[in-house]
Amino acid sequence: MTDEQTTLKNDHVEVKVTRNPGCQISMTVQVTPEAVQAAYKKAVKTVNKEVSLPGFRKGKAPAPMIIKHYGPQIEREWKDVVMQNAFAESTSLSSLYPTSKETIKRPTVNKCSSEEGAEIVFEFETEPSVPEVDSSDLEIKHEEAKEVTEEDIEESVVLLQEDFGDLVELEESRPVAEGDYVKLDISIIEEPERSLCEDKLFHVKENRMGTWMRKLTVGLSSGESAEGDSEVEDSAPDYVKDKFESRKCRITVKSILQMNLAPVDEKFAERLGVETVEEIKPRVKDLLVEERQRQADQALKAQVESFLLEKYPFDVPASLIQAELHSRVRNQIRALTEAGHTQDEIRDQQKEIEAYCAVEVDKALRLYYLLRKVASKESIDVSEQELWEEIAKQMWRTPASEKIIDPEMKPEEIRARVMIHALTEKVKLHLIEQAKVA
């Protein structure tokens, strides 16, 4: 956002306030000669109370004698008083205050004299100016949860059987087929040549393995290789697509494995939290219905977020962006690692990852401030039970790329982040209830 300037004044100071991006404030303060002279008198009194002169009690020595013997000390105290008074009056006059002591830069004193007054420049970070949200303008489209079919239930049961099953090497010699599990060596064979992975396990299945890799792998027997050009997935984030460069690669099949599906028995039922085999499909259906309703709810929340971000632009503190950016980049890199990307690939994408995360962090912080303002206005809060439920969800049921916490955080930071997340999610639901639904 462009810099904004305003000028304010009272009997003692004239303040030119410049608002810079990232909630950074610059105040150029002109202090009147009278205010500077008053500050000098105060400095003399302060020093007089702190020092002793022969024949006088503390604070009772004549001012000229104190000035004569303690001139440098008075000079320091004087400038401190001028700066403190100027800062206090300027922040009060402008109603702009620092977010913390750490965000206040060292003041610049351009001049300070009894005859000409003083000019001081203060720079600090302030809280954002958050606009009022008018929920009466909010209009969203209805999102219907997708129906769960018998086929969906059957497919989910098979996926669960795979999750609980065992991988074993094929006894017969045959080529790789869709659905197999394989261990592969993958290397780049153009200059500079390098290995991407060795003996790494992949599931030869759509959405589980890169499309170009599946094309090369299917039909190969154990010990055979195929060469081809790497391709970016259509579902990849934009920053990955923009940076992606195709490479000539060689894929070698080290071994072919098959999944021995877990039997659908009482042990399987127990893992799903039910007692009998007959309860498995109803349980799976309930889970699918819950998940699809969650997806529909997320789609509604996404509409609320888009409305707020488009209608209410404003700056957020740069220090908060930097603090949150570090965590987001860490989580993004962890997600890419879990998805099978090599460290070389991730390093090549580092700048794009950071740029992508910076945009997401700016959106997240603006949403936080807007939703917090709504929460305060509507008296919305989070109970202790709701907080612990969200902590458990974040720790054990949330994908790495969507987590708002990570193992390196301290317990108090985890609690604070999850509390904010739970509160903002609750406010979104409140806004959905208030919105006009098309």
Kinemage of the C-alpha trace (Angstrom):
@kinemage 1
@onewidth
@group {chain A} dominant
@subgroup {mainchain}
@vectorlist {calphas} color= white
{ca met a 1} P 0.000 0.000 0.000
{ca thr a 2} L 1.194 3.581 -0.688
{ca asp a 3} L 2.671 5.733 2.066
{ca glu a 4} L 0.242 8.103 3.798
{ca gln a 5} L 1.238 11.365 5.496
{ca thr a 6} L -0.601 13.501 8.037
{ca thr a 7} L 0.449 16.465 10.184
{ca leu a 8} L -0.749 17.031 13.749
{ca lys a 9} L 0.169 19.659 16.344
{ca asn a 10} L -0.455 20.989 19.844
{ca asp a 11} L 1.211 23.678 21.956
{ca his a 12} L 4.432 21.694 22.353
{ca val a 13} L 4.966 19.593 19.228
{ca glu a 14} L 4.215 19.403 15.537
{ca val a 15} L 4.199 15.832 14.214
{ca lys a 16} L 4.448 14.693 10.616
{ca val a 17} L 3.280 11.070 10.543
{ca thr a 18} L 4.181 8.807 7.627
{ca arg a 19} L 2.507 5.408 7.382
{ca asn a 20} L 4.764 2.972 5.534
{ca pro a 21} L 3.887 -0.559 4.359
{ca gly a 22} L 3.835 -3.276 7.007
{ca cys a 23} L 2.331 -0.945 9.672
{ca gln a 24} L 5.672 0.867 9.940
{ca ile a 25} L 5.328 4.397 11.314
{ca ser a 26} L 7.770 7.295 10.911
{ca met a 27} L 7.178 10.418 13.024
{ca thr a 28} L 9.183 13.575 12.414
{ca val a 29} L 8.582 15.673 15.531
{ca gln a 30} L 9.301 19.393 15.843
{ca val a 31} L 9.509 20.393 19.519
{ca thr a 32} L 9.014 24.059 20.405
{ca pro a 33} L 11.881 25.987 22.058
{ca glu a 34} L 9.650 26.539 25.112
{ca ala a 35} L 9.125 22.786 25.547
{ca val a 36} L 12.855 22.146 25.134
{ca gln a 37} L 13.669 24.817 27.757
{ca ala a 38} L 11.156 23.280 30.171
{ca ala a 39} L 12.791 19.883 29.619
{ca tyr a 40} L 16.203 21.404 30.464
{ca lys a 41} L 14.895 22.745 33.768
{ca lys a 42} L 13.438 19.329 34.564
{ca ala a 43} L 16.767 17.658 33.738
{ca val a 44} L 18.603 20.015 36.105
{ca lys a 45} L 16.172 19.173 38.924
{ca thr a 46} L 16.506 15.426 38.258
{ca val a 47} L 20.308 15.518 38.352
{ca asn a 48} L 20.231 17.776 41.451
{ca lys a 49} L 18.302 15.056 43.299
{ca glu a 50} L 20.856 12.416 42.328
{ca val a 51} L 24.152 14.158 43.189
{ca ser a 52} L 25.777 15.802 46.203
{ca leu a 53} L 27.764 19.030 46.494
{ca pro a 54} L 29.699 19.948 49.647
{ca gly a 55} L 27.589 22.104 51.961
{ca phe a 56} L 24.269 21.194 50.309
{ca arg a 57} L 21.752 18.416 50.822
{ca lys a 58} L 20.670 16.403 47.742
{ca gly a 59} L 18.323 18.452 45.615
{ca lys a 60} L 19.095 21.712 47.442
{ca ala a 61} L 22.172 22.944 45.577
{ca pro a 62} L 21.692 26.076 43.411
{ca ala a 63} L 20.963 25.287 39.767
{ca pro a 64} L 24.001 27.251 38.400
{ca met a 65} L 26.355 25.149 40.558
{ca ile a 66} L 24.741 21.885 39.392
{ca ile a 67} L 25.048 23.017 35.760
{ca lys a 68} L 28.691 23.968 36.284
{ca his a 69} L 29.751 20.689 37.885
{ca tyr a 70} L 27.457 18.211 36.102
{ca gly a 71} L 27.004 19.706 32.638
{ca pro a 72} L 27.513 16.454 30.607
{ca gln a 73} L 25.156 14.500 32.869
{ca ile a 74} L 22.500 17.226 32.571
{ca glu a 75} L 22.971 17.260 28.777
{ca arg a 76} L 22.234 13.512 28.562
{ca glu a 77} L 19.271 13.744 30.896
{ca trp a 78} L 17.946 16.780 28.993
{ca lys a 79} L 17.934 15.022 25.629
{ca asp a 80} L 16.333 11.953 27.203
{ca val a 81} L 13.544 14.114 28.663
{ca val a 82} L 13.020 15.878 25.327
{ca met a 83} L 12.785 12.519 23.513
{ca gln a 84} L 10.499 10.937 26.102
{ca asn a 85} L 8.143 13.930 26.170
{ca ala a 86} L 8.137 14.212 22.372
{ca phe a 87} L 7.402 10.503 21.949
{ca ala a 88} L 4.630 10.507 24.567
{ca glu a 89} L 2.927 13.598 23.106
{ca ser a 90} L 3.290 12.390 19.512
{ca thr a 91} L 1.806 8.948 20.139
{ca ser a 92} L -1.023 10.455 22.200
{ca leu a 93} L -1.729 13.080 19.547
{ca ser a 94} L -1.797 10.537 16.703
{ca ser a 95} L -3.278 7.605 18.701
{ca leu a 96} L -0.529 5.429 17.181
{ca tyr a 97} L 1.419 3.222 19.578
{ca pro a 98} L 4.179 0.602 19.138
{ca thr a 99} L 3.185 -3.065 19.084
{ca ser a 100} L 6.144 -3.783 21.404
{ca lys a 101} L 9.418 -2.288 22.632
{ca glu a 102} L 11.285 -4.515 20.186
{ca thr a 103} L 9.716 -2.774 17.193
{ca ile a 104} L 10.889 0.717 18.251
{ca lys a 105} L 14.014 1.828 16.387
{ca arg a 106} L 16.617 4.080 17.957
{ca pro a 107} L 15.394 7.708 17.638
{ca thr a 108} L 17.316 10.126 15.414
{ca val a 109} L 17.918 13.563 16.973
{ca asn a 110} L 18.505 16.012 14.123
{ca lys a 111} L 18.776 19.013 16.449
{ca cys a 112} L 18.142 19.961 20.061
{ca ser a 113} L 18.718 23.479 21.388
{ca ser a 114} L 16.960 25.931 23.662
{ca glu a 115} L 16.899 28.546 20.917
{ca glu a 116} L 15.683 26.488 17.939
{ca gly a 117} L 13.843 23.699 19.670
{ca ala a 118} L 14.320 20.058 18.657
{ca glu a 119} L 13.684 17.788 15.692
{ca ile a 120} L 13.472 14.067 16.386
{ca val a 121} L 12.529 11.142 14.132
{ca phe a 122} L 10.802 8.144 15.719
{ca glu a 123} L 10.197 4.886 13.838
{ca phe a 124} L 8.197 1.942 15.105
{ca glu a 125} L 5.627 -0.687 14.169
{ca thr a 126} L 2.009 -0.151 15.151
{ca glu a 127} L -1.162 -2.206 15.241
{ca pro a 128} L -3.114 -2.348 11.966
{ca ser a 129} L -6.122 -0.166 11.313
{ca val a 130} L -8.747 -2.891 11.001
{ca pro a 131} L -11.989 -1.891 9.249
{ca glu a 132} L -15.432 -2.727 10.614
{ca val a 133} L -16.980 -5.792 8.961
{ca asp a 134} L -20.517 -5.360 7.656
{ca ser a 135} L -21.939 -8.881 7.475
{ca ser a 136} L -25.122 -7.619 5.808
{ca asp a 137} L -23.146 -7.368 2.547
{ca leu a 138} L -22.055 -11.015 2.705
{ca glu a 139} L -23.674 -13.266 0.098
{ca ile a 140} L -22.571 -16.865 -0.477
{ca lys a 141} L -23.567 -19.735 -2.731
{ca his a 142} L -25.020 -22.859 -1.183
{ca glu a 143} L -22.617 -25.819 -1.071
{ca glu a 144} L -24.236 -29.276 -1.017
{ca ala a 145} L -22.233 -32.111 0.499
{ca lys a 146} L -21.584 -34.767 -2.145
{ca glu a 147} L -23.741 -37.886 -1.693
{ca val a 148} L -22.002 -41.037 -0.444
{ca thr a 149} L -22.677 -44.019 -2.696
{ca glu a 150} L -22.236 -47.747 -2.103
{ca glu a 151} L -19.294 -47.641 -4.506
{ca asp a 152} L -17.662 -44.919 -2.411
{ca ile a 153} L -18.026 -47.090 0.684
{ca glu a 154} L -16.546 -50.143 -1.055
{ca glu a 155} L -13.549 -48.126 -2.303
{ca ser a 156} L -12.935 -46.686 1.156
{ca val a 157} L -13.037 -50.135 2.763
{ca val a 158} L -10.390 -51.344 0.269
{ca leu a 159} L -8.208 -48.304 1.050
{ca leu a 160} L -8.486 -49.109 4.744
{ca gln a 161} L -7.572 -52.724 4.016
{ca glu a 162} L -4.450 -51.427 2.261
{ca asp a 163} L -3.604 -49.165 5.202
{ca phe a 164} L -3.825 -52.120 7.600
{ca gly a 165} L -2.280 -54.655 5.154
{ca asp a 166} L 1.235 -56.005 4.585
{ca leu a 167} L 3.597 -55.461 1.664
{ca val a 168} L 5.363 -58.538 0.279
{ca glu a 169} L 7.590 -59.085 -2.754
{ca leu a 170} L 5.989 -60.818 -5.727
{ca glu a 171} L 6.791 -64.510 -5.982
{ca glu a 172} L 6.143 -64.728 -9.729
{ca ser a 173} L 8.094 -62.751 -12.300
{ca arg a 174} L 5.869 -60.217 -14.074
{ca pro a 175} L 5.951 -56.553 -15.145
{ca val a 176} L 4.712 -53.703 -12.962
{ca ala a 177} L 0.958 -53.166 -13.107
{ca glu a 178} L -1.375 -50.454 -11.836
{ca gly a 179} L -1.955 -50.905 -8.119
{ca asp a 180} L 1.439 -52.469 -7.413
{ca tyr a 181} L 3.928 -51.112 -4.945
{ca val a 182} L 7.475 -50.690 -6.271
{ca lys a 183} L 10.895 -49.713 -5.007
{ca leu a 184} L 12.650 -47.449 -7.489
{ca asp a 185} L 15.964 -45.769 -8.196
{ca ile a 186} L 15.421 -42.433 -9.974
{ca ser a 187} L 18.221 -40.323 -11.424
{ca ile a 188} L 18.699 -37.343 -13.732
{ca ile a 189} L 20.774 -38.450 -16.732
{ca glu a 190} L 21.502 -35.080 -18.321
{ca glu a 191} L 24.263 -32.757 -17.139
{ca pro a 192} L 24.701 -32.388 -14.283
{ca glu a 193} L 23.786 -36.039 -13.567
{ca arg a 194} L 22.604 -36.837 -10.070
{ca ser a 195} L 20.575 -39.383 -8.109
{ca leu a 196} L 17.126 -38.280 -6.930
{ca cys a 197} L 16.325 -41.340 -4.822
{ca glu a 198} L 17.393 -44.912 -4.232
{ca asp a 199} L 15.226 -47.894 -3.286
{ca lys a 200} L 12.287 -45.579 -2.563
{ca leu a 201} L 8.797 -47.046 -2.159
{ca phe a 202} L 6.007 -45.835 -4.476
{ca his a 203} L 2.382 -46.893 -4.975
{ca val a 204} L 1.659 -47.176 -8.707
{ca lys a 205} L -1.713 -45.519 -8.583
{ca glu a 206} L -3.336 -42.244 -9.637
{ca asn a 207} L -2.824 -39.473 -7.069
{ca arg a 208} L -0.219 -41.624 -5.290
{ca met a 209} L 2.566 -41.308 -7.875
{ca gly a 210} L 3.500 -38.753 -10.522
{ca thr a 211} L 1.710 -39.346 -13.837
{ca trp a 212} L 4.929 -39.295 -15.884
{ca met a 213} L 6.533 -41.768 -13.451
{ca arg a 214} L 3.596 -44.158 -13.690
{ca lys a 215} L 3.772 -44.099 -17.492
{ca leu a 216} L 7.454 -45.080 -17.409
{ca thr a 217} L 7.139 -47.638 -14.620
{ca val a 218} L 4.100 -49.682 -15.737
{ca gly a 219} L 5.275 -52.583 -17.883
{ca leu a 220} L 8.825 -52.748 -16.496
{ca ser a 221} L 10.068 -55.897 -14.801
{ca ser a 222} L 12.315 -55.981 -11.744
{ca gly a 223} L 15.808 -54.815 -12.740
{ca glu a 224} L 14.635 -52.999 -15.899
{ca ser a 225} L 14.922 -49.275 -16.580
{ca ala a 226} L 13.128 -46.673 -18.674
{ca glu a 227} L 14.042 -43.116 -19.591
{ca gly a 228} L 11.808 -40.103 -20.124
{ca asp a 229} L 11.208 -36.431 -19.387
{ca ser a 230} L 9.859 -35.375 -16.005
{ca glu a 231} L 6.556 -33.465 -16.032
{ca val a 232} L 4.809 -31.231 -13.522
{ca glu a 233} L 1.433 -32.377 -12.183
{ca asp a 234} L -1.677 -30.343 -13.050
{ca ser a 235} L -2.536 -30.252 -9.337
{ca ala a 236} L 0.835 -28.759 -8.332
{ca pro a 237} L 0.834 -25.252 -6.746
{ca asp a 238} L 1.413 -22.352 -9.157
{ca tyr a 239} L 4.815 -21.522 -7.675
{ca val a 240} L 5.954 -25.101 -8.444
{ca lys a 241} L 4.625 -24.915 -12.017
{ca asp a 242} L 6.305 -21.555 -12.632
{ca lys a 243} L 9.704 -22.814 -11.467
{ca phe a 244} L 9.501 -26.332 -12.899
{ca glu a 245} L 12.052 -27.372 -15.505
{ca ser a 246} L 11.719 -30.765 -17.191
{ca arg a 247} L 14.686 -33.121 -16.826
{ca lys a 248} L 15.671 -36.306 -18.628
{ca cys a 249} L 15.352 -39.066 -16.057
{ca arg a 250} L 15.992 -42.765 -15.697
{ca ile a 251} L 13.737 -44.964 -13.543
{ca thr a 252} L 14.956 -48.402 -12.478
{ca val a 253} L 12.649 -50.937 -10.837
{ca lys a 254} L 14.475 -52.537 -7.889
{ca ser a 255} L 11.586 -54.726 -6.734
{ca ile a 256} L 7.853 -55.196 -7.227
{ca leu a 257} L 5.615 -55.678 -4.225
{ca gln a 258} L 1.987 -56.408 -3.706
{ca met a 259} L -0.307 -55.570 -0.877
{ca asn a 260} L -1.831 -58.371 1.123
{ca leu a 261} L -5.063 -56.708 2.128
{ca ala a 262} L -6.032 -56.857 5.768
{ca pro a 263} L -9.011 -59.230 6.174
{ca val a 264} L -12.348 -57.673 6.989
{ca asp a 265} L -12.760 -59.306 10.367
{ca glu a 266} L -13.360 -58.396 14.000
{ca lys a 267} L -9.793 -57.061 14.381
{ca phe a 268} L -10.384 -54.804 11.366
{ca ala a 269} L -13.680 -53.673 12.916
{ca glu a 270} L -11.931 -52.934 16.202
{ca arg a 271} L -9.456 -50.649 14.417
{ca leu a 272} L -12.402 -48.655 13.089
{ca gly a 273} L -13.900 -48.343 16.557
{ca val a 274} L -16.806 -50.787 16.087
{ca glu a 275} L -17.467 -54.239 17.542
{ca thr a 276} L -18.734 -56.341 14.629
{ca val a 277} L -18.006 -56.813 10.912
{ca glu a 278} L -21.583 -55.794 10.129
{ca glu a 279} L -20.926 -52.350 11.621
{ca ile a 280} L -17.911 -51.644 9.367
{ca lys a 281} L -19.738 -50.275 6.314
{ca pro a 282} L -22.102 -48.071 8.356
{ca arg a 283} L -19.052 -46.746 10.218
{ca val a 284} L -17.205 -46.037 6.955
{ca lys a 285} L -20.309 -44.347 5.574
{ca asp a 286} L -20.508 -42.125 8.652
{ca leu a 287} L -16.848 -41.161 8.202
{ca leu a 288} L -17.375 -40.350 4.526
{ca val a 289} L -20.511 -38.309 5.233
{ca glu a 290} L -18.597 -36.411 7.923
{ca glu a 291} L -15.665 -35.757 5.576
{ca arg a 292} L -17.860 -34.586 2.705
{ca gln a 293} L -19.810 -32.314 4.992
{ca arg a 294} L -16.480 -30.910 6.182
{ca gln a 295} L -15.514 -30.272 2.553
{ca ala a 296} L -18.813 -28.483 1.924
{ca asp a 297} L -18.315 -26.412 5.076
{ca gln a 298} L -14.770 -25.550 3.978
{ca ala a 299} L -16.104 -24.378 0.620
{ca leu a 300} L -18.515 -22.029 2.419
{ca lys a 301} L -15.730 -20.760 4.659
{ca ala a 302} L -13.574 -20.161 1.576
{ca gln a 303} L -16.329 -17.923 0.181
{ca val a 304} L -16.394 -15.951 3.441
{ca glu a 305} L -12.613 -15.579 3.351
{ca ser a 306} L -12.648 -14.357 -0.265
{ca phe a 307} L -15.341 -11.803 0.554
{ca leu a 308} L -13.418 -10.420 3.542
{ca leu a 309} L -10.049 -10.287 1.765
{ca glu a 310} L -11.459 -8.551 -1.314
{ca lys a 311} L -13.670 -6.056 0.522
{ca tyr a 312} L -11.351 -5.094 3.390
{ca pro a 313} L -7.728 -4.496 2.310
{ca phe a 314} L -5.342 -3.176 4.991
{ca asp a 315} L -1.723 -3.522 6.110
{ca val a 316} L -0.559 -5.985 8.759
{ca pro a 317} L 2.583 -5.690 10.935
{ca ala a 318} L 5.758 -6.765 9.141
{ca ser a 319} L 7.151 -8.422 12.284
{ca leu a 320} L 4.126 -10.743 12.481
{ca ile a 321} L 4.503 -11.641 8.809
{ca gln a 322} L 8.145 -12.617 9.327
{ca ala a 323} L 7.387 -14.684 12.439
{ca glu a 324} L 4.534 -16.580 10.771
{ca leu a 325} L 6.392 -16.939 7.468
{ca his a 326} L 9.149 -18.993 9.098
{ca ser a 327} L 6.638 -21.541 10.393
{ca arg a 328} L 4.696 -21.710 7.102
{ca val a 329} L 7.844 -22.293 5.029
{ca arg a 330} L 8.905 -25.081 7.405
{ca asn a 331} L 5.526 -26.796 7.061
{ca gln a 332} L 5.531 -26.413 3.270
{ca ile a 333} L 8.992 -27.953 3.005
{ca arg a 334} L 7.936 -30.808 5.291
{ca ala a 335} L 4.897 -31.460 3.075
{ca leu a 336} L 7.040 -31.476 -0.098
{ca thr a 337} L 9.491 -33.879 1.563
{ca glu a 338} L 6.678 -36.235 2.559
{ca ala a 339} L 5.385 -36.056 -1.034
{ca gly a 340} L 8.701 -37.428 -2.276
{ca his a 341} L 10.467 -34.264 -3.443
{ca thr a 342} L 14.253 -34.349 -3.101
{ca gln a 343} L 16.261 -31.828 -1.093
{ca asp a 344} L 17.777 -30.528 -4.357
{ca glu a 345} L 14.299 -29.920 -5.783
{ca ile a 346} L 13.207 -28.161 -2.606
{ca arg a 347} L 16.321 -25.969 -2.561
{ca asp a 348} L 15.672 -24.990 -6.181
{ca gln a 349} L 12.157 -23.911 -5.199
{ca gln a 350} L 13.111 -22.120 -1.949
{ca lys a 351} L 12.459 -18.568 -3.187
{ca glu a 352} L 9.158 -19.549 -4.791
{ca ile a 353} L 8.083 -21.374 -1.621
{ca glu a 354} L 8.849 -18.275 0.444
{ca ala a 355} L 7.021 -15.966 -2.000
{ca tyr a 356} L 3.974 -18.251 -2.038
{ca cys a 357} L 3.953 -18.515 1.760
{ca ala a 358} L 4.329 -14.720 2.130
{ca val a 359} L 1.104 -14.174 0.166
{ca glu a 360} L -0.680 -16.829 2.227
{ca val a 361} L 0.601 -15.357 5.494
{ca asp a 362} L -0.615 -11.875 4.544
{ca lys a 363} L -4.074 -13.309 3.820
{ca ala a 364} L -4.092 -15.337 7.035
{ca leu a 365} L -3.128 -12.373 9.221
{ca arg a 366} L -5.672 -10.038 7.628
{ca leu a 367} L -8.353 -12.676 8.138
{ca tyr a 368} L -7.250 -13.087 11.753
{ca tyr a 369} L -7.576 -9.376 12.518
{ca leu a 370} L -10.940 -9.083 10.734
{ca leu a 371} L -12.393 -12.189 12.379
{ca arg a 372} L -11.031 -11.208 15.795
{ca lys a 373} L -12.832 -7.877 15.464
{ca val a 374} L -16.077 -9.684 14.633
{ca ala a 375} L -15.523 -12.053 17.589
{ca ser a 376} L -15.125 -9.101 19.955
{ca lys a 377} L -18.192 -7.336 18.594
{ca glu a 378} L -20.372 -10.477 18.725
{ca ser a 379} L -18.908 -11.849 22.015
{ca ile a 380} L -17.760 -15.118 20.419
{ca asp a 381} L -15.238 -17.200 22.377
{ca val a 382} L -13.752 -20.729 22.537
{ca ser a 383} L -14.327 -23.127 25.439
{ca glu a 384} L -11.523 -25.183 26.973
{ca gln a 385} L -13.041 -28.372 25.538
{ca glu a 386} L -13.192 -26.869 22.038
{ca leu a 387} L -9.557 -25.816 22.391
{ca trp a 388} L -8.304 -29.290 23.324
{ca glu a 389} L -10.355 -30.916 20.571
{ca glu a 390} L -8.695 -28.606 18.026
{ca ile a 391} L -5.217 -29.275 19.481
{ca ala a 392} L -5.782 -33.040 19.080
{ca lys a 393} L -7.019 -32.513 15.526
{ca gln a 394} L -3.980 -30.404 14.617
{ca met a 395} L -1.520 -32.886 16.089
{ca trp a 396} L -2.901 -36.154 14.721
{ca arg a 397} L -5.473 -35.614 11.968
{ca thr a 398} L -4.256 -32.638 9.949
{ca pro a 399} L -1.979 -32.998 6.875
{ca ala a 400} L 1.475 -31.401 7.223
{ca ser a 401} L 0.759 -28.748 4.567
{ca glu a 402} L -2.355 -27.599 6.489
{ca lys a 403} L -0.944 -27.633 10.022
{ca ile a 404} L -0.727 -24.376 11.947
{ca ile a 405} L 1.634 -25.904 14.531
{ca asp a 406} L 4.850 -27.891 14.322
{ca pro a 407} L 6.954 -30.013 16.733
{ca glu a 408} L 9.511 -27.232 17.263
{ca met a 409} L 6.975 -24.935 18.941
{ca lys a 410} L 6.738 -24.501 22.704
{ca pro a 411} L 3.504 -25.693 24.397
{ca glu a 412} L 2.361 -22.143 25.115
{ca glu a 413} L 2.865 -21.157 21.461
{ca ile a 414} L 0.903 -24.232 20.316
{ca arg a 415} L -1.938 -23.329 22.663
{ca ala a 416} L -2.000 -19.695 21.484
{ca arg a 417} L -1.968 -20.601 17.780
{ca val a 418} L -4.664 -23.245 18.131
{ca met a 419} L -6.817 -20.895 20.201
{ca ile a 420} L -6.633 -18.277 17.439
{ca his a 421} L -7.416 -20.887 14.775
{ca ala a 422} L -10.386 -22.302 16.708
{ca leu a 423} L -11.771 -18.815 17.328
{ca thr a 424} L -11.500 -17.697 13.699
{ca glu a 425} L -13.123 -20.917 12.474
{ca lys a 426} L -15.990 -20.339 14.874
{ca val a 427} L -16.420 -16.758 13.644
{ca lys a 428} L -16.536 -17.969 10.025
{ca leu a 429} L -19.418 -20.284 10.926
{ca his a 430} L -21.158 -17.344 12.605
{ca leu a 431} L -20.753 -15.229 9.459
{ca ile a 432} L -22.081 -18.093 7.316
{ca glu a 433} L -25.201 -18.162 9.498
{ca gln a 434} L -25.605 -14.392 9.011
{ca ala a 435} L -24.952 -14.427 5.245
{ca lys a 436} L -27.479 -14.318 2.436
{ca val a 437} L -27.367 -17.730 0.731
{ca ala a 438} L -27.961 -17.774 -3.025
